[in-house]
Amino acid sequence: MEEKELLELTEPFLASIGTIIKMSKQQLEKRLREQGEEITAHQYAILVRLSKGNLTVKELGESFSIEPPTLIPIIDLLERRNLVVRIPDLKDRRRKLLQVTERGNELISRMRSDIKNDAVAQAFLRMGKEKSVTLVGLLQLLAKELQ
């Protein structure tokens, strides 16, 4: 592909991704507020990631490409809101694992059950299964190429 062709693809792509991120973040934070939670979309993403399995701060940081010193205040906030707890690592007593609390899991369940108010899910519904699956697959491939 020539440089001009690349620019014709990358510029509208980046603009579209920016719009998608902005709109989905705003919509998710609105839904979180409606659930009575004052956490950001990013904090919610961390909560969802931890719901898949306990991690150390270092491991969690690696999965989000965030340094632990940046992540610790976020974890502290989630802990103060009783969404996450630090528990001892039975394999290494020096380490602490982050675990989602019952309250955190309840929030995730409420958010997932409110699919009618999820803008991305509704967009996928309008696009149809085939296009949605293709889009997600291509974005995952691009993310892998960028790493």
C-alpha positions in Angstrom: 0.0 0.0 0.0 1.2 3.5 -0.8 1.7 6.2 1.8 -1.3 8.2 0.5 -3.6 5.1 0.7 -2.4 4.4 4.2 -3.3 8.0 5.3 -6.7 7.6 3.6 -7.3 4.6 5.9 -5.6 5.6 9.1 -7.0 9.1 9.6 -10.7 8.1 9.4 -10.0 4.9 11.3 -8.4 6.9 14.2 -11.2 9.4 14.1 -13.8 6.6 14.3 -12.0 4.8 17.1 -11.8 8.1 19.0 -15.6 8.6 18.6 -16.3 5.0 19.6 -14.2 5.3 22.8 -15.6 8.6 23.8 -19.3 7.7 23.2 -19.0 4.2 24.8 -17.1 5.6 27.8 -19.8 8.4 28.4 -22.6 5.9 28.0 -21.0 3.3 30.4 -20.3 6.0 33.0 -24.0 7.2 32.8 -25.1 3.6 33.3 -22.8 3.2 36.3 -24.2 6.4 37.9 -27.7 5.1 37.3 -26.6 2.0 39.3 -25.5 4.4 42.1 -21.8 3.9 41.4 -19.4 6.8 41.1 -16.6 5.0 39.3 -15.2 5.6 35.8 -15.4 3.3 32.8 -11.7 2.5 33.3 -12.3 1.5 36.9 -15.2 -0.7 35.8 -13.0 -2.3 33.2 -10.5 -3.2 35.9 -13.3 -4.6 38.0 -14.5 -6.8 35.1 -10.9 -8.0 34.5 -10.5 -9.0 38.1 -13.9 -10.9 38.0 -12.2 -13.3 35.6 -9.6 -14.3 38.2 -7.6 -12.8 41.1 -4.4 -11.0 40.1 -1.6 -9.1 41.8 -1.3 -5.4 41.2 1.7 -6.1 38.9 -0.2 -8.6 36.8 -3.3 -6.4 36.6 -1.0 -3.5 35.5 0.5 -5.6 32.8 -2.9 -6.6 31.4 -3.8 -2.9 31.1 -0.3 -1.6 30.2 -0.4 0.5 33.4 2.5 0.9 35.9 1.7 -0.2 39.4 2.3 3.2 41.0 -0.5 4.6 38.7 -2.8 1.6 39.4 -2.5 1.6 43.2 -4.8 4.7 43.8 -7.4 3.2 41.5 -7.3 -0.1 43.4 -7.5 1.9 46.7 -10.6 3.7 45.5 -12.3 0.4 44.4 -11.4 -1.1 47.8 -12.9 1.9 49.6 -16.1 1.4 47.6 -16.1 -2.3 48.7 -15.8 -3.5 45.1 -12.4 -5.1 45.5 -10.4 -6.6 48.4 -6.7 -7.5 48.8 -6.3 -11.1 50.0 -3.1 -13.1 50.8 -1.6 -15.1 48.1 -1.5 -18.7 49.5 1.5 -19.5 47.2 3.6 -16.5 48.3 2.8 -14.8 51.6 4.6 -11.7 50.6 2.1 -11.0 47.8 -1.4 -9.8 47.9 -4.0 -10.7 45.3 -6.9 -8.5 44.2 -10.3 -10.1 44.4 -13.7 -8.7 43.4 -16.1 -8.6 46.4 -19.7 -9.8 46.4 -20.8 -6.2 45.9 -18.5 -5.9 42.9 -19.8 -9.0 41.3 -23.4 -7.8 41.9 -22.6 -4.6 40.1 -21.1 -6.5 37.1 -24.2 -8.7 37.0 -26.5 -5.7 37.1 -24.6 -4.0 34.3 -24.6 -7.1 32.1 -28.3 -7.7 32.6 -29.0 -4.1 31.5 -28.1 -4.9 27.9 -31.0 -2.8 26.4 -29.1 0.3 27.7 -25.7 -0.8 26.4 -25.0 1.3 23.3 -22.3 -1.0 21.9 -24.5 -4.1 22.3 -27.4 -2.3 20.6 -25.1 -1.2 17.7 -24.0 -4.9 17.3 -27.6 -5.9 17.3 -28.4 -3.5 14.5 -25.3 -4.5 12.6 -26.1 -8.2 12.8 -24.0 -11.2 14.1 -21.8 -11.7 11.1 -20.6 -8.1 10.8 -20.2 -7.8 14.6 -18.1 -10.9 14.8 -16.0 -9.8 11.9 -15.5 -6.4 13.3 -14.4 -7.7 16.7 -12.1 -10.2 15.1 -10.4 -7.6 13.0 -10.0 -5.2 15.9 -8.4 -8.0 18.0 -6.0 -8.8 15.1 -5.1 -5.1 14.8 -4.5 -4.9 18.6 -2.2 -7.9 18.3 -0.3 -6.3 15.4 0.2 -3.1 17.4 1.7 -4.9 20.4 
